[in-house]
Amino acid sequence: MHFFAFAAVLAVVIFGSEFVTTRQISAQSNISTSPVFRIGEKLTYSISFGKIPNAGYAETHVISRGKISGKDAVEIKAKVKTLDLVSAAFFLFDEARTVFANPDTGLPLYIRSNSYDSAIPKETVRNYLTQPNSNFDLLSLIYKMRESGGIGTFPLYEGEQLYTASVQNGPLEKVKTDAGNFDTTVSTVQSDFLTSNGITELRINFSTDEHRVPVMIRFKTAKGDFKVLLSLIVLPEPEAVLPLPTPVLTPTPAAPTPTPSPTPPAYVDNQLLLPELGFQLGELLDYQIMYDGKPVGTLSLNVRERKLIDKADSLILAAIITGVEPPTNAVRLGDSAIVEVDPVTLLPRKIVTKFDSPLAGLNQTVTFDPRTGMISFGGKQPVDSPIGTHSFTSLIYAMRSFNLKPSKDPNNPVNDTRVAVFWETKSYVFTLRPSNPEEITLNGEKISAQMITITTGNKQLDALSLKVWLSTDFRLPLRFSAGAYQADLVSQSSILPK
């Protein structure tokens, strides 16, 4: 079994690494946005395999909170190691990981992992400090699971591939460990990551208190069953409470001159976007829409503006029908989808769709809760979706910065990218399969482009065989196709926001 499979199970709860050589984060006071990020919390686990009681150990440690490259971050460390007979006969695993995570979203900002299970140590670094990230790694995922109460669906990026992990609450169970007796809730974890690596029946016992400590983990493999038990828990010491002094009357001095508090910098509209996104404010792309080869209208994609909306830095993306060729009624002039997204991750916060065509049934206003994954629309009951869910419009822009390298073996598409996307009333996991670059004819010219085939899990959408062609140089969306419809890029311009 690949070492990531073993990590997937142990590190779904316990994973980490050594310190970054040059420490870039400064410790602050014992404060954390989430109750699961308790600065100083250290959890140690004993691992048993079948009838072997001391098969290995694991530990996690919330080290500090401060700033890394100017961004608020929590530093988390951990380590997983198998011992003696298990290492020699079954699983040699010795790996560590450090994650600097956003204390508000829990998403990784910087990851460094070190593997010592071979003759030559291997180090892997993932840096998201200057590029958007909407996926968890194994270590940050467990803290998000703890925060969510052991329930939800989350995007997971490991082994250069995107997966989803779904967690569901189960029965209550009392667990006795060397660290004490705990009342716990049993959560079951399902993921295509686990399935592809031969892991089954993964269950995590979270304590029922507000901190949701992982107390016990159990799972099965073809070689045997594993159990991971909490053996030691070290919590941050509370600050000492000093007795209040007895007040003594003293002469009242003249009031000192007040020191002015620094004024936070005012928000500036239309700040530049990160270059890693592949586009900038004002970009306007016009497409000719054809049905069975006949023109039916014009579609415009526009990066409109960046401004403060409900106290949140927001980017406005617009897809609008700007022209119609009679006598078509497939689209109507002014049909639109306007999306408010995070300017860094491009994850949507709000979508407003307005159609006066056969798509009128899709008219709705949709709001996304970036912390819980809940999506609200049309006055109906909110639906639970994976954190990091996109809309169609935001996905078009986000995929321009995705790593879409085709697999060398077409029969083993390891480079498929999976993205959660909201459509109509629920979210689906879209699979983006990249092809090798090829030349297409666009406006009479040969242009190198990469075709991305999209499957959605929705029968109606998949019947349309959705495809997108991106230019191989600037990652421009050159062509879209859905069934008998095709939209080709006819012009590119820039209209800077006022």
Disulfide bonds with the S-S distance in Angstrom:
none
